[in-house]
Amino acid sequence: MENGQYVDGSLWFYAPTKGAPVVWALLFLISGITHAWQCIHYKCWKVTGILPWSALLFVVGYSFREYGAYHFDNIDVFIVSLVFVYAAPPLYELSNYFVLSRILYYVPYQSPIHPGRVLSTFGALSAIIEALNANGAAYVANSTLSKSKQNTGKTLLKVALCLQLGVLVCFVLLAASFHRKCKKANILPSNLRAALTTLYISSALIGVRTIYRTAEYFSASSLNFFDLDIAHSSITPMLRYEWFFWVFEASLMVINSCLLNARHPMRYLPRNNKIYLAEDGQTEILGAGYEDKRGFLVTFLDPFDLWGMFRGKSLGQKFWETHAEGRLAGSGGGGREGAGGAAVGFDCVDSE
């Protein structure tokens, strides 16, 4: 039973629970294999192909945590476990960016932003967060480094966590704005609603986990965890008691991964991003697709094309206003749920 006291020699402060990391590694392994199978089944590697690899990072992280439960003074094991457990959640969030992009492609006339810019903007920010997380965790975990370098690691982690929260809030606001516009226009079929609901739940799980990690590091930012003379009562309970980790990190993330198995986004969305929902909210059409001829740097810095709006120029042609051809009978989703029928005449393979 935990008593909140320091365990001599432990780099975790406490003695990590034995056995539980094995269970979590197996859960993520099963979830990751299922994600890989779903990518093959739905032919959607470009959209959710990052999910199997995200689960694999957790498998590695928890495997090393189990080993570390028996060797909790091993600095290399501690660093590997910490880095891999920290690296995985931003990748799940990145997967949500891909999904929202595909949702916006599905109803382009209600999208507040070019769908492809979700990836270029949020994806680039996610890459920055991932780099900060990995380097920060490695610096913090390595007790052989100088105190200044460990403090640098803490700063990197705090910046990464705050940035992740800020990006997540902007992401949810973007999805909510799109959702509100669809609802107002009475264009919200069951498959679209299901995809958005899954996105919200996943974002909420990741958000709670990130708030926990942010609170943990901000409350402990002034401490040197390897100074054994420090009063144990002055260290945040989030570091002294392991149950915080299992509730707010491990449990939330395995629920998120299993959620994306049970409610895989491509059950509800077309595999081809050129298939979109007509403005009648019923018919699906194979159109020309969204096109933005601006350069990558311009689209990254100005994803909403504010400069174009200032000049009175549209982001791109409104191809959905000329959709006489390419009409699909029914859902066009190749086994997709909630859109009303089977596709006729088109092979719905992934297209970016």
GIBELHU-V910147 format. One record per residue. N is the residue number from 1. SS is DSSP state (H for helix, E for strand, - for the rest). PHI is phi in whole degrees, 0 to 359 (* if undefined). Layout:
# GIBELHU-V910147
N&SS&PHI / N&SS&PHI
This chain:
# GIBELHU-V910147
1&-&* / 2&-&292 / 3&-&237 / 4&-&77 / 5&-&263 / 6&-&292 / 7&-&266 / 8&-&307 / 9&-&89 / 10&-&280 / 11&-&281 / 12&-&271 / 13&-&84 / 14&-&262 / 15&-&268 / 16&-&304 / 17&-&298 / 18&-&270 / 19&-&95 / 20&H&300 / 21&H&301 / 22&H&295 / 23&H&299 / 24&H&292 / 25&H&298 / 26&H&294 / 27&H&299 / 28&H&290 / 29&H&295 / 30&H&297 / 31&H&298 / 32&H&295 / 33&H&296 / 34&H&296 / 35&H&299 / 36&H&297 / 37&H&297 / 38&H&293 / 39&H&297 / 40&H&289 / 41&H&297 / 42&H&268 / 43&-&53 / 44&-&228 / 45&H&300 / 46&H&289 / 47&H&262 / 48&H&239 / 49&-&295 / 50&H&281 / 51&H&296 / 52&H&301 / 53&H&288 / 54&H&297 / 55&H&297 / 56&H&297 / 57&H&300 / 58&H&294 / 59&H&302 / 60&H&295 / 61&H&300 / 62&H&284 / 63&H&296 / 64&H&290 / 65&H&294 / 66&H&297 / 67&H&297 / 68&H&293 / 69&H&295 / 70&H&262 / 71&-&225 / 72&-&285 / 73&-&254 / 74&-&274 / 75&H&294 / 76&H&294 / 77&H&296 / 78&H&299 / 79&H&295 / 80&H&300 / 81&H&299 / 82&H&296 / 83&H&296 / 84&H&290 / 85&H&292 / 86&H&283 / 87&H&284 / 88&H&289 / 89&H&304 / 90&H&299 / 91&H&287 / 92&H&295 / 93&H&294 / 94&H&298 / 95&H&300 / 96&H&296 / 97&H&297 / 98&H&299 / 99&H&294 / 100&H&297 / 101&H&302 / 102&H&294 / 103&H&296 / 104&H&292 / 105&H&297 / 106&H&288 / 107&-&230 / 108&H&295 / 109&H&285 / 110&H&253 / 111&-&284 / 112&-&282 / 113&-&211 / 114&-&304 / 115&H&306 / 116&H&294 / 117&H&285 / 118&H&301 / 119&H&286 / 120&H&293 / 121&H&277 / 122&H&291 / 123&H&295 / 124&H&295 / 125&H&296 / 126&H&296 / 127&H&296 / 128&H&296 / 129&H&298 / 130&H&297 / 131&H&294 / 132&H&295 / 133&H&299 / 134&H&297 / 135&H&290 / 136&H&297 / 137&H&297 / 138&H&295 / 139&H&291 / 140&H&294 / 141&H&287 / 142&-&271 / 143&-&289 / 144&-&280 / 145&-&283 / 146&-&292 / 147&H&298 / 148&H&296 / 149&H&289 / 150&H&295 / 151&H&294 / 152&H&298 / 153&H&298 / 154&H&298 / 155&H&296 / 156&H&300 / 157&H&294 / 158&H&295 / 159&H&297 / 160&H&298 / 161&H&292 / 162&H&295 / 163&H&296 / 164&H&297 / 165&H&295 / 166&H&297 / 167&H&296 / 168&H&297 / 169&H&298 / 170&H&299 / 171&H&297 / 172&H&295 / 173&H&297 / 174&H&296 / 175&H&296 / 176&H&294 / 177&H&297 / 178&H&298 / 179&H&301 / 180&H&297 / 181&H&295 / 182&H&295 / 183&H&294 / 184&H&296 / 185&-&273 / 186&-&59 / 187&-&238 / 188&-&215 / 189&-&296 / 190&H&299 / 191&H&292 / 192&H&291 / 193&H&297 / 194&H&295 / 195&H&296 / 196&H&292 / 197&H&298 / 198&H&300 / 199&H&297 / 200&H&296 / 201&H&296 / 202&H&299 / 203&H&296 / 204&H&294 / 205&H&298 / 206&H&295 / 207&H&296 / 208&H&297 / 209&H&299 / 210&H&290 / 211&H&298 / 212&H&300 / 213&H&295 / 214&H&294 / 215&H&299 / 216&H&301 / 217&H&280 / 218&H&289 / 219&H&288 / 220&-&251 / 221&-&296 / 222&-&268 / 223&-&260 / 224&-&254 / 225&-&293 / 226&-&258 / 227&-&269 / 228&-&288 / 229&-&277 / 230&-&291 / 231&-&292 / 232&H&298 / 233&H&292 / 234&H&276 / 235&-&272 / 236&-&305 / 237&H&302 / 238&H&296 / 239&H&261 / 240&H&277 / 241&-&241 / 242&-&290 / 243&H&298 / 244&H&301 / 245&H&298 / 246&H&290 / 247&H&277 / 248&H&266 / 249&H&246 / 250&H&297 / 251&H&294 / 252&H&297 / 253&H&285 / 254&H&287 / 255&H&297 / 256&H&297 / 257&H&294 / 258&H&290 / 259&H&302 / 260&H&287 / 261&H&284 / 262&H&292 / 263&-&237 / 264&-&302 / 265&H&304 / 266&H&280 / 267&H&291 / 268&-&247 / 269&-&239 / 270&-&295 / 271&-&279 / 272&E&256 / 273&-&284 / 274&-&269 / 275&E&273 / 276&E&227 / 277&E&273 / 278&-&294 / 279&-&289 / 280&-&277 / 281&-&75 / 282&-&236 / 283&-&273 / 284&E&254 / 285&E&229 / 286&E&268 / 287&-&252 / 288&-&283 / 289&-&90 / 290&-&288 / 291&-&222 / 292&-&229 / 293&-&273 / 294&-&288 / 295&-&292 / 296&H&300 / 297&H&297 / 298&H&295 / 299&H&292 / 300&H&290 / 301&H&282 / 302&-&226 / 303&-&295 / 304&-&270 / 305&-&54 / 306&H&297 / 307&H&294 / 308&H&296 / 309&H&294 / 310&H&296 / 311&-&275 / 312&-&80 / 313&-&250 / 314&-&285 / 315&-&298 / 316&-&185 / 317&-&294 / 318&-&275 / 319&H&297 / 320&H&289 / 321&H&276 / 322&-&230 / 323&-&248 / 324&-&294 / 325&-&255 / 326&-&79 / 327&E&286 / 328&-&257 / 329&-&269 / 330&-&93 / 331&-&279 / 332&-&71 / 333&-&257 / 334&-&59 / 335&-&96 / 336&-&291 / 337&-&268 / 338&-&86 / 339&-&246 / 340&-&105 / 341&-&177 / 342&-&261 / 343&-&284 / 344&-&231 / 345&-&90 / 346&-&225 / 347&-&268 / 348&-&274 / 349&-&265 / 350&-&296 / 351&E&220 / 352&-&253
